Amino acid sequence: MIRSIFSKILLSHIGLVLLSTITLTLFMSYLVRSTAIDTKRQDLLTKGATVMELLTPDIIAGKIPPDDVLDKIGDLAGGSIWIVNQKGALLAGKPPSNFSKRFQEVKQENTDLFSNGPHSWIRPTSKHKDPSIMVALTIPDSSTPIVVFLDAPIIGVNKTVASLENLLLYSLLFTLFTAIIVGFLVARSLTKPIADISQAAKSFAKGNFDSRTTATGNNEIGHLGQTFNTMADSLAQIEQNRRNFLASVSHELKTPVTSIQALSETILDGLAPKPEQQHRYISTILNESKRLGRLIGDLLDLSQLEADALSIVSEKLDISKWLQIEIEKIEPLLTKKQIALSLDLPEQVPCAWGDADRLSQVFTNLLTNAIRHSPEQAVITISLSIIRQSLSIAIIDSGSGISPEDLPYIWDRFYRGDKSRARISGGTGLGLAITKKLIQAMQGTITVESQLGKGSTFTFTLPIVK
């Protein structure tokens, strides 16, 4: 069984050429033979009409022309002439050797042979002889039914057909040779890039994430190769992100676990005999445990968001009331750093669609970041505006800002712009990644604008209730 695409393309190409050439040969042979026979038939009928004009007067008068006269007329007509009566008896001329037997068959096939005319048919011959046309013409107004037969060979038709068949045979051989070469090149040009893509895919599946295909031409297979390379780039990036994520998670978990283990061993070994030391160590253990809990919770939220498994219940929210509640929750942090909060609200704040709990998580994260990066006695502005069919909420601080180099990466997991900041005070590094996913899950968008030393503006949108 032929399984390879190369063999199928090559053999189908050759088979199509063979079938087309053989069909053309048979059709041309039939066409040449039919044309020659029809031409000869019309020529013989025309000459037969002339012969009838010459012979009819004498035959009606009872004068049967002698054989030598018929031979001369036959030479002029290009064939043999003979005359028979209704019983098939030869009256004059020289018919073919098997005519007597053939006459009865002709008479049965043409029952009106002696009443209407003319009639014509092909006279069978041996395989290697040219076929001949036989014409029968009835003598009108004769006392007894008499028929004049003319027989003329179609000279050269077999030779012409044979020459044509030989020519087509040579053409077939040449075409077949050409078809094999062209078919090989075409099949190779199609299957080679497919094989290259297949090899690149196998190598990629074995873990070689640098594997790419070179089949990237400007055709369907080339587009497939380009798509494969794009997919490979994406998968390689995903794999690299997965490795970076695992490394970051391991590092984030290792730090508090190591701290908890060391402090616990210190207390158990009696190396902290004073109550105040024990209290401080236990407080640190508690803080590290809480940090572990926050990290695990953030990881669970992020994994559920990326898998579209986190339940988001969108409901109609009165943003004015919701905002007031959220500000009251964050009031202790504002008071601690003596930060003032300024509200810039439109006259009528529309209701918006959103998940109250998840939206509170977003707002708390953004406002906490703004407080953390703002100096004491600073002012943080919360501005609301309507943009098309969305409600825009902006949190504007006058803190340290974000450098242009860090700005494109702040939504990445575990990314920290301030590398020197302690992990305990700096959070898990997942807050903004989760914030962006939550806003997108609520059919909104989130952006950031920042200038180093002048502060940052985080803006997110929510769909307005129509």
C-alpha positions, 0 to 999 in steps of 0.5 A: 500500500502506498502511504507516502504523500511523495509516492501518491503525488508522483504516481497520480501525476504519471497515471493522469498523464498516461490516461490522458495520452491513451484516451487522446490516442484512441480518440484521434484514431477513431476520428481519423478513421471516421473522417476518412470513411465519411469523406470516401462515402460522400465521394462515392455517392457523388460518383455513383450518381454520375454512373447512374446517369450514364447507365440508366438509359441503356439498362432501361432499354434492355442493354446491359453494358459489357464488362470492359465498359464497366471496368473503364467506368470503374477506373474513372470512379476509382472502384469496381462496378457490377450489376445484379438483379433481385435474385442476386444473379450477376448481370455484368461486372466483376464483384468481390469473391465473397459477394454472393454470400454477402448479398443475401446478408445485405438484402436481409439488412436492407429490405428496401434495397430494390425500391429505395436508394442509395444505400452504403455500408463498409465492406469487411476486409482482412485485418491488414487491408484497407476497408472499402465502401460499398454503394448500392443504387437502384435503377429507376423505371426498369422492368425488373429490379436491378441494382448497380453496386460500386465498391472502392477501398479507402486507400491509406486509412490504415497506414494513416491511423498506424502513423498517427498511433506511432506518433502518439506512442512516441509522444506518450513516451516523451510525455511520460518521461517528462511527467516523471521528472516534473512529477518528481520535482513537484512532489519533492517541492511539496513533501520536503517542506512538510518533512522539514516541519514534521522534523522540527515538530518532533525535535520540539516535542523532545524538548528542543524548544529552539527547534524551528522550521525553514519551510516559510515560503509564500504559499500554503505550506510556507504559511503552515511553517510560519504558523508552526514557528509562531506557535513554537515561539509562544510555547517556548515563551510559555515554558520559560515563563513556567520555569521562571514562575516555579523558580520565583514561587520556590524562592518566595516560599523558601524565604519565609519557610527558612525564617520560620524553621530557624526561629522555631529551632532557636526557641526549641533549643533554648537559645532565646531564654528571655520572654521578650526574645521569644515574643519577638521570634514568635511574632516574626513566625506569625508574620511569616506564616501570614505572608505564606498564607497571602502568597498561597492565596494569591497563587490560587487566585492567579491560577484560577484566573489564568484557567478561567476557573475563578468565579466572577459574579457581576452585579449592578453596583452603586459606585458612590456607596461602594467607593465610600465603603472602600475608603472607610476600610483603608482609612487607618492606612491613610491616617498612619501616614497622614495622607489626605484623600481627594475625590474628583467625582462627576455630578451623577455617578452611574451604576456599573457592572462588577463583582463587589468582592473582587472589585474591592480586592482591586481597589485595595491593592491599587490604593495600598500601593499608592499609600506605600509609595507616597511620602507622608502628608501627601495627597492621593486623588481618586478621579471618576469619569465617563468614557463612552459606555465605561466608567473610568476610575483613576487612582493618582499618587504623587509618590516615587513613580515607576521608571520607564524601564520597569513600566512594561513589566509591572503586570508580570508575576513576582516583578518588583521595580524596587529590587532593594525593597524588603519582601515583607514590606513589598508584598508577594509581587502578584498583586498587579498581575491579579488586579489586571486579570480580575479587571479583564474578567469583569470586562474592563481594562486597566492602564498605568501612566507614571513619571519617575519622581512625580507619581503614578496614575492607575486607571481601570474601567467598568461597563456602565449599566444601561 
